[in-house]
Amino acid sequence: MHGLLRPVTALLMATAIAMAGHGILVMLLPLKASAANFTNLEIGLMGSGYFAGLVAGCMVAPAIISRVGHIRAFSAFTASVTAVPLLHQMFVDPYAWTMLRILQGICCAGLWLVIESWLNSAANVDTRGRILGAYTLIQLGLQTVGMQLVGSLNIEGTGLFSLAAILLSLSTLPIALTATLAPVPPKRNKLRLGWLYNVSPAATLAALLIGFATGSFWILAPLYAQDAGLSTAASALFVAVSLIAGALVQWPIGMLSDRFGRRGVMTGTALVATLASLILAVSGNDSIALIFACSIAFGAAGFPIYTVALAHANDLVSKKRAIAVSSGLLMVFSVGAASGPIIAAAVVDQAGFSALFATIAVACGLIVVFTFVRVQLRPLLPKRHREGYVMVPRTSPAIFELDPRTEDAAAISIAPESYTEPYQPAVPAVLDAAVEPSDTVIPIGGAVADTEKEPSGRIESAVAAG
């Protein structure tokens, strides 16, 4: 493993340092904003600003990288994001902090895009999956460490802001000093909304709604914990255990979805997340143990939903289209995450913090209902056509090029006989409509809108299973 990771050691070191600083800000900003008497709506607006910045960053970062190269782009993004926590200290104002969160989102998208496109260039067919696994483990682990630093250190004053800035700035060193050649600039993918929905309605709606739910959780859960009487350290732990639980169950849930079908597993996990959220909504501060148990249950059930939805969508297309589908779902998830905090904060302002998890429960419950309906309308995808489950971070579109499911291979061909007779006739008409030139085309990364058809003209007949 050491020999395998040697070519990407600098990139993984940069990721580790940056994620530690990022984890500090994820936990610190809502707590500091609450201490500064920002309203819940203003805190929600800040959170939405960050996710909106991620969306914008995925659009503009490829053009910047193409213009100046990976190392200069990474240095520029790092310098900008390093200034963010320092500027938070200088301007304690909700609208200034919202603009800074947008800037942070844009810069983080650029950082992840540089690292992930570089990792992909250093990987090959044999090493891609293991490099992706190491990268994902470092991301989750170091973000959790950053969160726990907030719980273990005093949040009064500006020390944690300065520590976050130091870590973010130090992440430049491994990249600047690496002798590894920088890769070609990342591709500019484009998103066809109508086509993406026709690939899999279940995956598209699940990505949107779980983005809404988890975006609301990341921004407002620390404040919910404090409102329930938890200390700063306990509030950080409340969020961290959810993240850890979500990471630990990814593979077991993935194996279940490989065996029993993606949509059934999505329905079950969304149901558990709904129930855990409802208990959190009504429990208040009656039992600290119950609050932590429900946080673990929500993380274990809710966080894998996006990855299962991604696996389901990838099952339905040939490998040459997997990156387009995966990038599209990431953008849909980000839109949900951008809308979640502001809507949830508005509800909290009206009904108190118990309404946070009531709102999250509604989003997860809609996943249950919609996915269950789709299972009834379309048959189960045959097991032999399911790609292996892969845990993929929700960072930038470049990460999907590391996904082993996107290796160059012959297109998957699923015979019409795999499906029951009532659903066969409708498939070609739906798919032809999905690739018509009139579909809305949104460029990711500044590419000029292109309305030309894909070369093949249609996706496999399995798309209707979505």
C-alpha positions in Angstrom: 0.0 0.0 0.0 2.9 2.4 0.8 4.3 1.9 -2.7 0.9 2.3 -4.2 0.3 5.7 -2.5 3.9 7.0 -3.0 3.1 9.0 -6.2 0.1 10.7 -4.5 1.5 11.2 -1.0 1.8 15.0 -1.4 -1.8 15.2 -2.6 -3.1 13.1 0.3 -1.0 15.2 2.8 -2.5 18.4 1.4 -6.0 16.8 1.7 -5.4 15.9 5.3 -4.2 19.3 6.4 -6.9 21.1 4.4 -9.7 18.9 5.8 -8.6 19.5 9.4 -8.9 23.2 8.9 -12.2 22.8 7.0 -13.5 20.6 9.9 -12.8 23.4 12.4 -14.8 25.9 10.4 -17.7 23.5 9.8 -18.2 23.2 13.6 -17.0 26.6 14.7 -18.9 29.0 12.5 -22.5 28.1 13.6 -21.4 28.2 17.3 -19.6 31.6 16.9 -22.5 33.0 15.0 -25.0 32.0 17.7 -22.7 33.5 20.4 -22.6 36.7 18.3 -26.5 36.8 18.5 -27.1 36.1 14.8 -30.6 34.9 14.2 -31.3 31.3 13.1 -32.3 32.6 9.7 -29.0 34.5 9.3 -27.1 31.3 10.3 -29.1 29.3 7.8 -28.3 31.9 5.2 -24.6 31.5 5.9 -24.9 27.7 5.5 -26.8 28.1 2.2 -24.1 30.5 1.0 -21.4 27.9 1.5 -23.2 25.2 -0.5 -24.1 27.8 -3.2 -20.4 28.6 -3.4 -19.6 24.9 -3.9 -22.0 24.9 -6.9 -20.4 28.1 -8.3 -16.9 26.8 -7.7 -17.6 23.6 -9.7 -18.6 25.8 -12.6 -15.7 28.3 -12.5 -12.8 26.4 -11.1 -12.1 24.3 -14.3 -11.6 27.5 -16.3 -9.1 28.9 -13.7 -7.2 25.6 -13.6 -7.1 25.5 -17.4 -5.7 29.1 -17.5 -2.9 28.9 -14.9 -2.4 25.2 -14.2 -2.9 23.1 -11.1 -0.2 24.4 -8.8 -0.9 28.1 -9.3 -4.7 27.5 -9.1 -4.3 25.5 -5.9 -2.1 28.3 -4.4 -4.7 30.9 -5.4 -7.6 29.0 -3.9 -5.6 28.3 -0.7 -4.6 31.9 -0.3 -8.2 33.0 -0.7 -9.7 30.4 1.6 -7.0 31.1 4.2 -8.2 34.7 4.4 -11.8 33.6 5.1 -11.4 32.7 8.8 -9.2 35.7 9.4 -11.8 38.0 7.8 -14.5 36.4 10.0 -12.6 37.8 13.0 -12.6 41.3 11.5 -16.1 41.6 10.4 -18.6 40.1 12.8 -21.7 40.7 10.7 -24.2 38.1 9.3 -24.2 39.4 5.8 -20.4 39.7 5.7 -20.1 36.1 7.0 -22.6 34.9 4.3 -20.4 36.4 1.6 -17.3 34.9 3.2 -19.1 31.5 3.3 -19.8 31.8 -0.5 -16.1 32.6 -1.1 -15.2 29.6 1.1 -17.4 27.3 -0.9 -15.9 28.5 -4.2 -12.4 28.0 -2.9 -13.1 24.6 -1.4 -14.6 23.4 -4.7 -11.4 24.6 -6.5 -9.2 22.9 -3.9 -11.0 19.5 -4.2 -11.1 19.8 -8.0 -7.3 20.3 -8.2 -6.5 17.4 -5.8 -9.0 15.0 -7.3 -8.1 15.6 -11.0 -4.5 15.2 -10.0 -5.2 12.0 -8.1 -7.0 10.7 -11.1 -4.1 11.4 -13.4 -1.8 9.4 -11.1 -4.1 6.4 -10.9 -4.6 3.6 -13.3 -7.2 0.9 -13.7 -5.6 -1.3 -11.1 -5.0 1.4 -8.4 -8.0 3.7 -8.9 -10.2 2.1 -6.3 -7.6 1.9 -3.6 -6.5 5.5 -4.1 -10.2 6.6 -3.9 -10.5 4.6 -0.6 -7.5 6.2 0.9 -8.6 9.6 -0.1 -12.1 9.1 1.3 -10.7 7.8 4.6 -8.5 10.8 5.0 -11.3 13.2 4.2 -13.7 11.8 6.7 -11.0 11.2 9.4 -9.4 14.6 9.3 -12.7 16.4 9.1 -13.7 14.6 12.3 -10.4 15.6 13.9 -11.1 19.2 13.0 -14.5 19.1 14.6 -13.2 17.6 17.8 -10.6 20.3 18.1 -13.5 22.8 18.4 -14.9 20.7 21.2 -11.6 20.3 23.0 -10.4 23.9 22.7 -11.9 27.2 23.9 -14.1 28.8 21.3 -13.9 32.2 22.9 -11.6 34.6 21.2 -10.0 34.1 17.8 -7.7 31.2 18.4 -9.6 28.6 16.5 -10.1 30.9 13.5 -6.3 31.4 13.4 -5.7 27.7 13.7 -8.1 27.0 10.8 -6.3 29.6 8.7 -2.9 28.1 9.6 -3.9 24.6 8.6 -5.5 25.8 5.3 -2.4 27.8 4.4 -0.1 24.8 5.3 -2.0 22.6 2.8 -0.2 24.5 0.0 3.3 23.1 1.0 2.9 19.5 -0.1 1.5 20.7 -3.5 4.0 23.4 -4.1 7.0 21.1 -3.2 5.9 18.0 -5.0 8.0 16.7 -7.9 5.1 15.0 -9.5 4.1 16.5 -12.8 0.8 18.3 -12.9 -1.9 16.7 -15.1 -3.8 18.1 -17.9 -6.7 20.4 -16.8 -9.9 18.7 -15.8 -12.7 18.1 -18.3 -15.6 20.5 -18.4 -18.7 18.3 -18.0 -22.2 19.4 -18.8 -25.4 18.6 -17.0 -28.6 17.8 -18.9 -31.4 18.1 -16.3 -34.1 16.4 -18.3 -31.8 13.6 -19.4 -30.5 13.1 -15.8 -34.1 12.8 -14.4 -35.0 10.3 -17.1 -31.9 8.2 -16.3 -33.3 7.7 -12.8 -36.1 9.7 -11.2 -35.5 7.9 -7.9 -31.8 8.7 -7.7 -32.3 12.3 -8.8 -35.0 13.1 -6.2 -33.1 11.2 -3.5 -30.0 13.2 -4.2 -31.9 16.5 -4.0 -33.8 15.6 -0.8 -30.9 14.1 1.1 -28.8 17.1 0.1 -31.6 19.2 1.7 -31.6 17.1 4.9 -27.8 16.8 5.4 -27.1 20.4 4.5 -29.6 21.4 7.2 -28.0 19.0 9.6 -24.4 20.3 9.1 -25.3 23.9 9.7 -27.9 23.8 12.4 -27.3 20.5 14.4 -24.6 22.1 16.6 -27.1 24.7 17.6 -29.8 22.1 18.2 -27.4 20.3 20.5 -26.6 23.5 22.5 -30.3 24.2 22.7 -30.8 20.8 24.2 -28.3 21.7 27.0 -25.1 20.1 25.6 -21.7 21.7 26.1 -19.6 22.8 23.2 -17.5 19.6 23.4 -20.7 17.5 23.5 -22.2 19.5 20.6 -19.1 18.8 18.5 -19.4 15.1 19.5 -23.1 15.0 18.6 -22.3 16.0 15.0 -19.0 13.9 14.8 -20.7 10.6 15.9 -23.2 11.0 13.1 -20.4 11.5 10.6 -18.4 8.5 11.9 -21.5 6.3 11.9 -22.3 7.3 8.3 -18.7 6.4 7.3 -18.7 3.0 9.1 -21.9 1.7 7.6 -21.2 2.7 4.0 -19.8 -0.7 3.1 -22.4 -2.9 4.9 -25.2 -0.8 3.3 -23.4 -1.0 0.0 -23.2 -4.7 0.1 -26.9 -4.9 1.0 -27.7 -2.8 -2.0 -25.6 -5.0 -4.2 -27.5 -8.0 -3.1 -31.1 -6.8 -2.6 -31.4 -3.8 -4.9 -30.6 -0.1 -4.6 -34.1 1.3 -4.3 -35.2 -1.1 -1.6 -32.1 -0.2 0.5 -32.7 3.6 -0.2 -36.3 3.2 1.1 -35.2 1.3 4.2 -32.4 3.7 5.1 -34.5 6.8 4.5 -37.2 5.3 6.7 -34.7 4.8 9.6 -33.4 8.4 9.0 -37.0 9.6 9.1 -37.8 7.8 12.4 -34.5 9.0 14.0 -35.3 12.6 13.0 -38.8 12.4 14.4 -37.5 11.2 17.7 -35.0 14.0 17.8 -37.8 16.4 17.0 -39.9 15.4 20.0 -37.3 14.3 22.5 -35.9 17.7 23.4 -33.4 17.4 26.3 -35.2 14.5 28.0 -32.4 12.0 27.5 -28.9 12.9 26.3 -28.2 9.2 25.6 -31.3 9.1 23.3 -30.2 12.2 21.5 -26.8 10.7 20.8 -28.3 7.3 19.8 -30.6 9.1 17.3 -27.7 11.1 15.9 -25.8 7.9 15.3 -28.9 6.3 13.7 -29.5 9.4 11.5 -25.9 9.4 10.3 -25.8 5.6 9.7 -29.0 5.7 7.7 -29.0 9.2 6.1 -25.5 9.8 4.9 -25.2 6.6 2.7 -28.4 7.5 0.8 -26.6 9.7 -1.7 -24.0 7.1 -2.4 -26.6 4.4 -2.9 -28.5 6.7 -5.2 -25.3 7.3 -7.1 -24.7 3.6 -7.4 -28.3 3.1 -8.7 -27.9 5.7 -11.3 -24.6 4.3 -12.4 -26.2 0.9 -12.8 -28.4 2.3 -15.5 -25.9 3.7 -17.9 -22.9 2.6 -19.8 -19.5 3.4 -18.2 -18.8 6.0 -20.8 -21.7 8.0 -19.4 -21.1 7.4 -15.7 -19.1 10.6 -15.1 -21.9 12.7 -16.6 -24.5 11.1 -14.4 -22.4 11.2 -11.3 -21.5 14.9 -11.8 -25.1 15.7 -12.4 -26.2 14.0 -9.2 -23.5 15.9 -7.3 -24.9 19.2 -8.6 -28.5 18.2 -7.7 -27.3 17.2 -4.2 -25.5 20.6 -3.9 -28.7 22.5 -4.9 -30.6 20.6 -2.2 -27.8 21.3 0.4 -27.9 25.0 -0.5 -31.6 25.3 0.0 -31.9 23.2 3.1 -30.2 25.4 5.7 -32.2 28.6 4.9 -35.5 26.8 4.7 -34.9 24.8 7.9 -33.7 28.0 9.7 -36.8 29.8 8.8 -38.9 26.9 10.2 -36.8 26.9 13.4 -37.3 30.6 13.8 -41.1 30.0 13.9 -41.3 26.7 15.9 -38.0 26.3 17.8 -35.1 23.9 17.3 -37.3 20.8 17.5 -38.6 21.8 14.1 -35.1 21.3 12.6 -35.4 17.6 12.7 -39.1 17.7 11.9 -38.1 19.4 8.6 -35.3 16.9 8.0 -37.9 14.1 8.7 -40.1 15.5 6.0 -37.3 15.4 3.4 -36.3 11.8 4.4 -39.9 10.8 4.4 -40.4 12.1 0.9 -37.5 9.9 -0.2 -39.3 6.9 1.3 -42.6 7.6 -0.4 -41.2 8.5 -3.8 -38.7 5.6 -4.0 -41.4 3.1 -2.8 -43.6 4.4 -5.6 -40.8 4.0 -8.2 -40.3 0.4 -7.0 -43.9 -0.3 -7.8 -43.8 1.4 -11.2 -40.6 -0.1 -12.5 -39.2 -3.6 -12.0 -36.1 -4.4 -10.0 -32.8 -4.1 -12.0 -31.4 -7.7 -12.5 -28.6 -8.4 -10.1 -26.1 -9.2 -12.9 -26.4 -5.6 -14.2 -25.6 -3.9 -10.9 -22.2 -2.3 -10.6 -20.2 -2.9 -7.4 -20.9 -0.3 -4.7 -18.3 2.4 -4.3 -18.1 5.0 -1.6 -17.5 8.4 -3.3 -17.1 11.7 -1.4 -19.4 14.6 -2.3 -16.6 17.0 -3.3 -16.2 17.9 -6.9 -17.1 16.4 -10.3 -13.4 15.3 -10.8 -13.8 12.7 -8.0 -15.9 10.5 -10.3 -13.0 9.9 -12.6 -11.4 7.9 -9.7 -14.5 5.7 -9.4 -13.6 2.2 -10.7 -17.1 2.1 -12.3 -16.0 4.7 -14.9 -13.2 2.6 -16.3 -13.2 2.5 -20.1 -15.0 -0.6 -21.1 -17.6 -1.9 -23.5 -21.0 -0.3 -22.9 -23.3 -2.3 -20.8 -26.1 -3.8 -22.8 -29.2 -4.9 -21.0 -31.5 -7.1 -23.0 -35.2 -6.1 -23.1 -36.0 -9.6 -21.9 -34.7 -8.6 -18.5 -38.0 -6.7 -17.9 -41.5 -7.8 -17.7 -43.7 -7.3 -20.7 -45.8 -4.3 -19.5 -42.7 -2.0 -19.2 -40.9 -2.8 -22.4 -42.9 -0.8 -25.0 -42.6 2.5 -23.1 -38.8 2.4 -22.7 -37.6 3.6 -26.2 -40.0 6.6 -26.3 -38.9 7.8 -22.9 -35.3 7.5 -23.7 -35.5 9.2 -27.1 -37.1 12.2 -25.4 -34.3 12.1 -22.8 -31.6 12.9 -25.3 -33.4 15.4 -27.6 -31.4 18.5 -28.4 -34.1 20.6 -26.9 -33.1 19.5 -23.4 -31.8 22.2 -21.1 -28.0 22.0 -21.0 -26.1 23.6 -18.1 -22.3 23.7 -18.5 -20.2 22.7 -15.5 -17.0 24.6 -15.5 -17.8 27.4 -17.9 -18.2 25.3 -21.0 -20.4 26.8 -23.7 -23.8 25.3 -23.8 -23.9 22.4 -26.3 -27.2 21.1 -27.6 -25.8 18.3 -29.8 -26.9 14.8 -29.3 -24.7 12.2 -27.6 -23.1 9.9 -30.3 -25.2 6.9 -29.4 -28.5 8.7 -29.4 -29.9 6.8 -26.4 -29.0 5.0 -23.1 -29.5 1.4 -22.4 -33.0 0.1 -21.9 -32.3 -0.4 -18.2 -32.8 3.4 -17.6 -36.5 2.9 -17.2 -35.8 0.9 -14.0 -35.0 4.2 -12.3 
